[in-house]
Amino acid sequence: MSRTTDGTPPGSVTGRRAAHDGSDRRPGIAHPRQEGTADLRLVPPALAVWATAALMLDASPGWTAAIVVGCVVAGLTLVWRGRAGERAGNAVGSPPTTSSVGAPATPAITRRANPVPLQPTWRRASVGALLLCVAGAAASAGLHGADVRRGPVPQLARGYGTVTAEVELTGDPWVSRPRVRGDHAMSAAVLVRGEVRRVERGDGTAQTTRSPVLVVVDPGVPAPGGGGRARWLGLLPSTRLRMTARLAAPTAGGDRVAAMLRVRERPAPVVVGGPSGPQRLAGRLRAGLREATDGLPEDARALLPGLVVGDTSRITPELDEAFEATDLAHTLAVSGSNLTILLALLIGPPGLAQQVERRGLAPRLGLSLRATALFASALTLGFVVVCRPDPSVLRAAACGAVALLALATGRRRSLMPALATAVLLLVLYDPWLARSYGFLLSVLATGSLLVLAPGWGEALRRRGVPERLAEGLAAAAAAQAVCGPVVAVLSARVSLVAVPCNLLAEIAVAPATVLGFAALAAAPVAMPVARVLAWCAGWPAGWIAGIARAGAGLPGAGVDWPGSWAGAFGLAGVTVAVVLLGRRLLRHPWWCGALGVLLALLVVRPAPLARVVTGWPPPGWRLAMCDVGQGDATVLAAGAGTGVVVDAGPDPKLVDHCLRELGITRVPLVVLTHFHADHVAGLPGVLRGRAVAQIETTGFAEPADQVEFVVREAAAHHVPITRAVAGERRRTGPLDWQVLWPPPNPAPEPDGPNDASVALLVRSAGLRMLLLGDLEPAAQQELLRSPSADELGRVDVLKVAHHGSAYQDPQLMRLVAPRVALISCGVDNPYGHPAPGTVAELEHLGAVVLRTDRDGALAVTGGGGGGGGQEGELRVARD
């Protein structure tokens, strides 16, 4: 037996320690390539099961039966022939000889002239096994798909019938994102997944069933037992409700939903069955965590429950958009990384889990490997209970546990088989995962972290990058490279700041998660301790939110990309090219530094540099019309970095992007011409990160929900609101303007918000610019008869009223006779804006007509009329 220099056997504990002491590498570290190439034998069956399940969920019973029978027969035949060939091949060699004392000797190998080929035998058996996996996936998917389509609910949904149903909730309620449709804001609805257990038709006939549905609760519908949206959001899974609602077919296929259940009217739903014991326990724990975080700053208070247990009820749309823009949205969902962090706290670094040098709490508590495994299993079960045992959480727990188990063996060659096994078993158990983008992203992220990241990290370490930085950078880059094409399909955008943002956020995820779980566990027994732990966790949580906001706020944070699978494959090709090029560039540090600086400039886009490269915004611009889709947002230059904003458009993200490109950081005044959503819903984007001094609005306070929205946003940012009335004159920097409409006491009362729009006549550098809001013919005619009509002579620039609709007063257009007419409207909008007749009339008057749906954002430069009746030079630039 060989021994070490001190005489101890190399396999003993002392021998291992001696070997480590003589090595310059820390215990448990193994080179990623030491165990050979990855074992990919289970990858084809996993992919075949995935593809089969995705295709067979909608298949008819006949097709399903045919495919299952055909694959089973073919698979068993190939496996049987493979086994027969293997037995024949084993019979080729001679039996082993024995020594004189009976001990087996080295067997002699007898060669034949025509040996039995074993490779085709192995291939037949592998193909047979794959066909059997396909048969299992087809059977599982066919049964699950048929289960969703059977019963009375899908039939009633096709007739849009009103029913009384008993529904058992299967998930947590959530609030849909508010949307703007035309000039109205679509109020956010409460949505929750459930199963219809009993359905009663209008004629009184009832039937027991079990059909998955998506319950949509319209705003204003009271919650069970009274209360509003907050009470709805407090309902726990497994609660059973009795409700009267209208059934409708699902709006999109591919999801495990038999119908949509729309709750629109009274009476309020009634609770007929309370939640189960585990759900009540999970609800109390989650409520305790929310209570413990009540005293934290806004972002930390909203984010910490999401990081810990996936509770996103406090996440604002603005913060959610920031996380999506930086590809940090995965931190708000329950993922395998949450469980991995907790288990790593127990067993230490995964690579040392079966080593004498293992770390973590388990060896300090004196737990054996078996006891550690049992404790880890209990921790996993508790994780599933607290985070809700719905499919996404079970998927995350399975991926996290399998990945950690594979790492714990210390053999990287086992990582791909472990991941493939997890995919195969999860899809067989729940075939709907095969159509889930979340499942796809989980698998891709796990695979990249287990397969690509170690090699990339080792390559960076060889080039002098510190170990921890190399590991973090490799993990973030690998996940982004693999998941980026799928994210592009979902968002039609590619983030350029995802890798640095994930790298910076990663250092705070573990402490926030661990401290958050500690606060969650302490809350039921010692709330003061839980508040202290939550306060400690609030610091890393606030750091993550700050990273998301800062990254999303950069002008070049992302680029638009085709949101299709063709675009995804194109991005994948670009990613492969970048990786291959990057391997060569790593040998040239100067080139890497230069490209890094170039990328930083592309992301930060300093205003002077952006103006030189893109020509936008043009120097000396006086008025800019932002491209915000079907809505209005206009900016008047009032000095360096300063602008008066007239209307905010329908989308905060679009107007914020426009103002960033224009370099606007100070807003002395925001004029909201009226309260329709396509003019005011983007107000948070104007207020985001800018010094706003005042908001001025019309006195016609309709519609009420949008008035309330504006008041709430202004109060949150401590911005005063005033009323604009005709005759008001103001000046700031090179700008001066007067309010032409509405009059102080309009008579008769305006016929809706449009006719109460604030109309402005603006002067800047000799330019006369008329902004008419959404005034319609009745108000336009009143404006011609008002004292302000004397100011309406020929103007240089006209912001055409109401997105260029057909409702214009010809007399006003002839009096104004603009040199340039600007129209803000959305591409392919359903209202036909701008009307062809309006455009033709303006062109007949000699105006150059430009519109944002075709020309993009527009900026006016130049000066007004000179002496002797000559007109000054006037130019319009396009973004």
Disulfide bonds with the S-S distance in Angstrom:
Cys626-Cys658 2.03
